[in-house]
């Protein structure tokens, strides 16, 4: 399934280039209206990122997120600054379907274990972001010495099943996804759902990812630029059932 992304900064929908907060493109002043338009085009799942929350470690765009939830009837997943059970619970109570834990998966694994035990792997998704196979944290501003595969292994043992893997160097670049990395991770962890993110340009990239064993993928800039159309997204998602 192709999942369109809406990245939130100061209540607006934006796109960053390689995760750089200084390289921002405004997509829509009204993210809730954007969500309605996507649903009208047949989109049934949205990926939301609270960029300010990811940077500060505390959710920052909750009013906007609540408006998107009210405007969009499909599946919503949200990540960015979720680092304790209270904030995770708040999103679930708001009606968010899946909450993504990113930096905390590396920095506070006990919290993630508790979250998975309390809410289950269908509600708690792990975001694994990084460059050259190593994990980045705190809004991608800091690089760690932990390999993506090491983190996925630990989180899978803790009960996680769904992992959104983003190659930061390709995010927002339209340079193509890191097929080699994504395929290697999906092959290494066949019981996990490795969700591709970063660099996807067009439907040819989508087909290549599927051939590599990836079932789900997140797209952002390609939709804004028009190299991937909503009609193509709907067609791929219909084929996926």
N, C-alpha and C positions, 0 to 999 in steps of 0.2 A: 504493500500500500504506500502511496505517496502522501506525505503529510506536509502541507504548507506551514511555514513558520511566520510568526509575527513577533519581532523583537521590539521590546518596549523600553523607551528611554524618556523620562520626564512626561509620561502620559501619551507619548506619540509612538507611532510605528516607524522604525528606522532599520537600516542595514549598516553593519560595520564591515570594514575591509580587514581581513585577517585578525578580527577581534580587537582592532585598534579603535579606542573610543574617540580618537581625534580624526578618524576617517569615516565620517558618518554621512549617510544619505537618507533624507527624509522620504518615507514611503507614503504615509497617510497621517494627517493630523487627528483623525478619528478612528482608532483601531477597532472600535465596536462596529462602525459602519463597514470597515474592511472585512471584518468577520462575517457580517451579514451578506456582503457581496460574494464571498467565497462559498458560503452555504448555498446561496441562490444558484451558484455555478455547479453545485453537486458535491462540494467538499464535505466530508463527514467527520473529519478529524483535524484539529489544529494543534500546533506546537507553539506554545508561548514561552518567551524568555524575558524575565525581568532583568535587563542589563544592569540597571542601577543596583538592584538587589544582589546580583552576582558580585559586583564590585565592592559593595559595602558590607556584605554578609548578612543583610537584613532585608526582607521584601520591601520594595519602595513604591510599586505601582498597583497596589491592591484595589484602589478605587476603579482604575481602568480595567483591571482584570475582572472585577465584579460586573462591570458594564458589558464586557465581552461575553461573560457567562450568560448574562440575561439576553444577549443578542443572538447567541449561537446555540443551536439545539444539539449539535453533534458532540463527539468526544473531544474533551479539552485536556491537554497536559501542560504543566507549567513547571519551570525551573528558574533558579536564580535566587540565592540567599536563603535557601531552606536548610537550616542547620540545627533545628530542634523539633521535638515532637509537637509542641504547641503550634508552631507555624505550619507544620505539615497537616495537623488536624484541622486548623483553620481553613486551609485550602479545600480539604475534603468536605468540610461542612458547608463551604461556599458552593459546592457542587462540581468542583474540579474532579475529573475522573482519574487522572494519574499525576502524581507529583514526582518531579525529577530531583534527585539528590546528586550534586556534582562534587564540589570541593570537599564537603563533609565526608564523602566516601573514603577519601584519603586521610583527612585530618581528624575525623572523629568516627572511626568504624563502629564503635559500640553503639552510637546513636543510630546508625544505619541498621545494625542488627536488631535493635529494639523496634525500629520502624517496620522492618520486614516481618518480624514476629507479630506485631500488633495489627498491621494492615494488609500484609500479604504482598506477593510479587506482582500482582496485577494492578496494585495501587501505587507501588513504589518502584520507580524506574531509576537506574543508575546512569548518570551522565559521565562519560569518560572522554575528556577533552585533552588534546596535547599535540606535540610536535615531535616528529622523528621517532614516534613510538613511545614517548615519555609523557607522563601526565602533567597538565598545567592546572593551576588552581587560582581562586580569587579573581574571577572574571578574566582568566587567562593571563593575568598580569605577572604570575610567578610560575616558573618551571620547577618541577620536582625531579628527583633521581629515581622515581618509581616507574617501571614499565607499565604500559596500558594492560598488557597480558597478566602481569602480577596482580594488579588491582582487580581486574575482572575475575581472576581465579579466587581471590579472597572474598569478593562480594557474592560470587556464585555459591561458595561454600556456606556463606551466611544466609542463603536462600533467594538471592536475586536471580531473575530470569531474563529481564529485558535491559539492554545496555545501549544507550545512544552514544555512538563513537564519532567524535568530530576531530578531523585533522585541521587544527587551527590555521596552519599555513595555507590551506586551500579555502577556508571559509570566506565567502563573499567575493571570491576571485574569478569564478566561472572558469576555472582551469581544469576541471574534471576531478572526480572523486579519487581517493587513494585506494584503488581497487586492490592492490597488493596487500596493504595493511588490513583492510576490511575482510578480504577473503581469508587471510591467514588467521584472523581472530575467529571468524565463523567456523573455520575448519578445526581450530584448536578447541573451541567450545561448542560442539554440535548441538547440545541441549539448550543453549542460550539463543536468544533472539538478538543478534547484533544489528542495530538500526544505523544505517549509513547517514552521515551528515557532513557537509562541507564540500564545496566545489562542483556540485552536480549542475550540468549545463543544459541538458536536453533529454529527450526521450531515448536517444541512443545510449546515454550514460545509464539511464534507468534500466534498459534492457541488459547492458553489460553487468550491472550490479546483480540483476536477477540471475544471470547465467553463472555468476560467481557464488551464488548461494544466498544472497541477501534478499530478504523478503520485504522489508520496510525501509523507507528512506525519507529524509526531511529535505525540503527544498525551500529556498528563500529568494535569492537574487534572480534566479533563472525565471521565476514567474514575473518579477517586476520588470526585467529586461525584455521579456517576451520570447526568450529562446525555448521556454517550455510553456505551453498554453494550458489553461484550465480545462479545455476540451481534451487534451492529451492526458492530463491528470485523471479526469473522470473516466476515460477509456481504460487506462491502466488499472484503476481501482475497481472498475466493474469486472475486468478480467480476473482480478485477484479475489473476487467474491466479497 
